[in-house]
Amino acid sequence: MSETARRPLGAKAAANRKLLVDAMRAGGFKNYAREWWHFALAREPFQKQRFDFPVTAE
């Protein structure tokens, strides 16, 4: 059910997934097709680097 182009899928859910993918693509991201919510920068500047640091709201 998590695939971006999953079929069958309700019309509203399919439209929302397409809206998200289109918006993210316009912002320079690419979708991982097996998870509709998973995106990465299309031109990732640190493809081989993994970052491990705390993220805070401050």
N, C-alpha and C positions, 0 to 999 in steps of 0.2 A: 504493500500500500504506500510505501514511502517514495517510490520512484516518481520522478517529476512527470513523466508521460504515462503514468499508470492507467490502464484500461481494464475493466470499466471503472469510471469515476464520475461522480455526480457533476452536472454541468457547472454549478456554481464553484465547486472545488477546482475543477479543471480551469475555469476562467481565472480564478484567483491565483493558481499556480502559474499560469501563463503571464498574468499581470506582474507577478513578482519576478519571474525570469526575465521578462522584457525590461523592467525597470533596473534590475541589477546589471544586466548586460549593457544597458545604456550608460551605467556608471562605471564600466570597466571590469566587471566581474564575470566569471564563468560558473556555470552550475555543474555540480557533481550529480549526474543524472539519476543515481540510485537513491538520492535523498533530496527532496524538493527544497529543503531549507538550507542546504549546504552549498556555499559559494566560496570562491577564492579569486584573488586578483588575476586577471587574464595575463598580465605582464608582471608577475611576481618578481620583485627585485632581489629577494633572498630565497630562491627556490630550494637550496640545499641547507639553509640555516634554520634551526629550531630555536625558539626563544622560550626561556623559562624564567618568568619574573612575576611577582604579585601585581595584580590589578586592583586599584582602589578607587574610590569615588572622590578622593581628595586631590 
